[in-house]
């Protein structure tokens, strides 16, 4: 089963956003920073000086953190995508019962399913996480239909789950790929 596609700089930014929301260990630190700001404001308001001075002093770190998360991270991700050789080139991702292969113009990565930590889905992508910070990205736009994407995802998850279990993949689970076209579609 093989899918051909091309990534763009926005795809890297989307991956970074997904990672920050779902995989990042920074969330607890963001909570600590926010809690520190709240405590600072509440304590500062007890001092005899003008309370608005302390509100501004406590609000500046929050504004900087917010600007970093909203603007700089996606900007840096897009810039990094353009700098990585081969990232924006045509590529293919194929899955077999024992492994997954990503081919680009500059390399070919073949990974056994046991090396994949997670197979995840977002609204626009399928992610094959190799570790908590690196994943193979497969945009859903690469599929001709949502049904085709779902078959690919289900098959990927089945291969991954069987590999993680340590059991051999049953031959009777082999399906036809690509799926036949739907009549009347």
C-alpha positions as CSV (number, residue, x, y, z in Angstrom):
1,X,0.0,0.0,0.0
2,X,1.6,3.2,-1.1
3,X,0.5,6.9,-1.0
4,X,2.3,9.6,-3.0
5,X,2.2,13.2,-1.6
6,X,4.1,16.4,-1.1
7,X,4.5,18.3,2.2
8,X,4.6,22.1,2.5
9,X,5.9,24.5,5.1
10,X,2.4,24.8,6.7
11,X,2.5,21.1,7.3
12,X,5.5,21.5,9.6
13,X,3.7,24.2,11.5
14,X,0.6,22.0,11.8
15,X,2.8,19.2,13.2
16,X,4.4,21.6,15.7
17,X,1.0,22.8,16.8
18,X,-0.2,19.2,17.2
19,X,2.9,18.3,19.1
20,X,2.6,21.2,21.5
21,X,-1.1,20.3,22.2
22,X,-0.7,16.6,22.5
23,X,2.9,15.5,23.1
24,X,4.7,18.4,24.7
25,X,6.0,18.2,28.3
26,X,5.9,22.0,28.4
27,X,2.3,22.2,29.5
28,X,3.1,21.8,33.2
29,X,5.6,24.6,32.9
30,X,3.1,26.8,31.3
31,X,0.8,26.1,34.2
32,X,3.6,27.0,36.7
33,X,4.3,30.2,34.9
34,X,0.6,31.2,34.8
35,X,0.3,30.3,38.5
36,X,3.4,32.4,39.3
37,X,1.8,35.3,37.5
38,X,-1.4,35.0,39.4
39,X,0.4,34.7,42.7
40,X,2.6,37.7,41.9
41,X,-0.4,39.8,41.0
42,X,-2.3,38.9,44.1
43,X,0.7,39.5,46.3
44,X,1.7,42.7,44.5
45,X,-1.8,44.2,45.0
46,X,-1.3,44.0,48.8
47,X,1.7,46.3,48.6
48,X,1.2,50.1,49.2
49,X,2.3,51.1,45.6
50,X,-0.1,51.5,42.8
51,X,-1.6,48.1,41.9
52,X,-1.7,48.7,38.2
53,X,2.1,48.9,38.1
54,X,2.3,45.3,39.4
55,X,-0.4,44.1,37.0
56,X,1.7,45.4,34.1
57,X,4.9,43.8,35.5
58,X,3.1,40.5,35.9
59,X,1.3,40.7,32.5
60,X,4.4,41.3,30.4
61,X,5.8,37.7,30.8
62,X,2.3,36.3,30.0
63,X,2.2,38.5,26.8
64,X,5.7,37.3,25.8
65,X,4.8,33.6,26.3
66,X,1.5,34.0,24.4
67,X,3.3,35.7,21.5
68,X,5.9,33.0,21.5
69,X,3.3,30.2,21.3
70,X,1.0,31.9,18.8
71,X,3.4,33.6,16.4
72,X,7.1,32.5,16.8
73,X,6.6,28.7,17.0
74,X,4.7,28.4,13.7
75,X,7.0,30.9,12.0
76,X,10.1,29.0,13.1
77,X,8.5,25.7,12.0
78,X,7.8,27.0,8.5
79,X,11.3,28.4,8.2
80,X,12.8,25.1,9.4
81,X,10.7,23.2,6.8
82,X,12.2,25.3,4.0
83,X,15.7,24.7,5.3
84,X,15.5,20.9,5.7
85,X,16.8,19.3,2.4
86,X,14.1,17.1,0.8
87,X,11.3,18.1,3.2
88,X,9.3,19.9,0.6
89,X,10.0,17.3,-2.2
90,X,7.6,14.7,-3.5
91,X,7.5,11.7,-1.3
92,X,5.8,8.4,-0.8
93,X,4.7,6.4,2.2
94,X,4.1,2.7,1.9
95,X,3.0,0.2,4.5
96,X,3.5,-3.6,4.6
97,X,2.7,-6.1,7.3
98,X,6.2,-5.9,8.8
99,X,7.3,-2.3,8.1
100,X,6.6,1.2,6.9
101,X,8.7,3.0,4.3
102,X,9.0,6.7,3.5
103,X,10.8,7.7,0.4
104,X,11.9,11.2,-0.6
105,X,14.3,12.5,-3.2
106,X,17.2,12.3,-0.8
107,X,16.6,9.2,1.3
108,X,14.5,6.2,2.1
109,X,13.5,5.3,5.7
110,X,12.4,1.8,6.4
111,X,11.1,1.2,9.9
112,X,9.8,-2.0,11.4
113,X,6.4,-1.5,13.0
114,X,7.9,-2.3,16.4
115,X,9.9,1.0,16.1
116,X,6.8,3.1,15.8
117,X,5.6,4.4,19.1
118,X,2.2,5.6,18.1
119,X,-0.1,5.9,15.1
120,X,-2.3,9.0,15.5
121,X,-4.8,11.0,13.6
122,X,-5.7,14.7,13.6
123,X,-8.1,16.6,11.6
124,X,-5.6,17.0,8.7
125,X,-2.9,14.4,9.2
126,X,-1.9,10.8,10.0
127,X,1.1,10.7,12.3
128,X,3.5,7.7,12.7
129,X,5.5,8.7,15.8
130,X,9.0,7.3,15.9
131,X,9.5,8.9,19.3
132,X,7.8,11.7,21.2
133,X,9.3,14.4,19.1
134,X,9.6,12.9,15.6
135,X,6.9,11.5,13.3
136,X,6.3,10.6,9.7
137,X,3.5,13.0,8.5
138,X,0.9,11.9,6.0
139,X,-1.6,14.6,5.0
140,X,-5.1,13.4,4.6
141,X,-5.3,15.5,1.4
142,X,-3.1,12.8,-0.2
143,X,-6.0,10.4,-0.3
144,X,-8.6,10.4,-3.0
145,X,-11.5,10.0,-0.5
146,X,-12.1,9.8,3.3
147,X,-12.9,6.1,2.8
148,X,-9.5,5.4,1.2
149,X,-7.8,7.3,4.1
150,X,-9.8,5.3,6.7
151,X,-8.8,2.0,5.0
152,X,-5.1,3.1,5.1
153,X,-5.3,4.2,8.7
154,X,-7.1,1.0,9.8
155,X,-4.6,-1.1,8.0
156,X,-1.7,0.8,9.5
157,X,-3.1,0.5,13.0
158,X,-3.7,-3.2,12.5
159,X,-0.1,-3.8,11.3
160,X,1.3,-1.7,14.2
161,X,-0.9,-3.4,16.9
162,X,0.0,-6.9,15.6
163,X,3.8,-6.0,15.6
164,X,3.6,-4.6,19.1
165,X,1.9,-7.8,20.3
166,X,4.7,-9.9,19.0
167,X,2.4,-12.2,17.0
168,X,3.0,-13.0,13.3
169,X,0.7,-11.1,11.0
170,X,-2.1,-13.4,9.7
171,X,-2.0,-13.9,5.9
172,X,-5.8,-13.8,5.6
173,X,-5.8,-10.2,6.7
174,X,-4.2,-9.0,3.5
175,X,-6.5,-6.6,1.6
176,X,-6.6,-5.3,-1.9
177,X,-4.9,-1.9,-2.3
178,X,-5.8,0.5,-3.5
179,X,-9.4,0.0,-2.7
180,X,-11.7,-0.4,-5.8
181,X,-13.5,2.8,-6.8
182,X,-17.0,3.3,-5.5
183,X,-19.8,3.0,-8.0
184,X,-21.8,6.2,-8.2
185,X,-19.2,8.3,-6.4
